[in-house]
Amino acid sequence: MTTMTSPERRSRAGRAECTALGCGRPCPHAWLCGDCTDGLREDLYAVRPRLEDLEITLTRQDRIGEHSSGGTELVVWPLPWNDAASKAQTRLLRAVAAVAALWGVPESCDTGDHYCEPYGAAQGGNWVPLAGWLARRAPELAQIPRIGPAAGRLDRAVKSARTVCDLPSHTRRILVGPCPRSGVDGRVYCDGPVWALLPALDSSSATLVCLVCEHEWQTTQWRRAGRDILRRRAVLALRVGAA
């Protein structure tokens, strides 16, 4: 496929509709109506901030914390690996690639084609420049016959990334107690903070996690884990009282 300096225009005559999923507005001269073309442009421009947000989540720079026993110091820990963020990142990159595939690949990078630089960056794994380049050409993208499904896929990917980062799947985080796990000798306890991470939508993926040793307990293990945590809390309380 070659670069399409003048993308194939809509050839259907008469009253045609926008091909974006759920739109259906009259659109006789393009495959996307004006509003959906604007939406495509906004989604392409949103790729950079959404990828940056996902990278923060994936590198575990998100933090949760609690005050120390004295109440003066805020102790923070990185959140555990967020599988939803990893999947959202993959979906977003594939959606941008799908839009780029409709535009095409450069005929030659020896002719000063401005598409070559962002396309080359994408080939090297950086899709942000290409997303911005395509955003500036949203009206031309709207002239490509299969843009409707690709635009819808991109819109869903952007919204998914925003949900993961701005309204995380683990919207409720509850401090449960000290980690009851011990070392191989059975005497050295972790005592790190155990948090319950409760997804807003999918309760089946709720988990308990220690933010020090990173051990996780699935919901089927919560009853036993709860008993162990209560016992460990009681032991620590007695030590504090004795001191």
Residue, then its C-alpha position, 0 to 999 in steps of 0.5 A: m500500500t502507498t501513501m494516499t495524498s488524496p484518499e479515495r473519496r466516497s463514491r456512493a451517490g444520494r443520501a448516505e449516512c455516517t459509518a461511525l457506529g451508532c451515528g447515522r447522520p446524513c453524510p453524502h460526501a465522506w464516510l464520517c460526518g463532521d462531528c465524528t471527524d472531530g471526535l476522531r481528531e480528538d481521539l488521535y490527539a488524546v493518544r499522547p496523554r493516555l499513553e503517558d497515564l498508562e505508563i505511570t500506572l504500569t511503572r507503578q508510580d501510582r501510590i496509595g498510603e496511610h499515616s504512620s502510627g504517630g499520625t504525622e508521617l504519610v507512608v506510601w507504597p506503589l500499587p501492584w501490577n495493573d493488568a487492566a492498564s497493560k491491556a488498555q495500552t495494547r488496545l490503544l496502540r493497535a487502534v492507532a495502528a489500524v487507523a494508520a493502516l488505512w492511510g498507508v505506508p510511505e512510497s519512498c522516504d527519499t522524496g521528502d515525504h513528511y509522513c516518513e518521520p512519524y511513520g518511522a517512529a511508529q515502526g520503532g515503537n513510538w506511535v505518538p508522533l504518528a497519532g498527532w500527524l494523523a489527527r491533523r489530517a482527520p478530514e482526509l481520513a474521513q474520506i477513506p471507506r473503512i474509517g468508520p470501524a477504525a474510528g470506533r475502535l480508537d474511540r473505545a480504546v481511548k475511553s478504556a485507557r481513560t477509565v483505567c487511569d482516571l477511574p481505576s478498576h480498583t476504585r475502593r482500597i481498604l486497609v485490612g491489617p498486617c501481613p501474616r506471612s512468615g519466613v521459612d523459619g516461621r518466626v520472621y513475619c512480613d507485617g506489611p500493610v495488606w489492602a483489599l482492592l475492590p474493582a468497581l465493576d468486576s467483583s471476581s477480580a477483587t484481591l488482597v495484596c501486601l504492599v511489602c512482600e507483594h503476596e496476593w490472596q484471591t477471594t477464595q482465600w479471603r476467609r483464611a487470610g482474614r483469620d490469619i490477619l486478625r491473629r497477627r494484629a492481636v499479637l502486635a497489639l499485645r506487644v504494643g500494650a506490653a511496651 
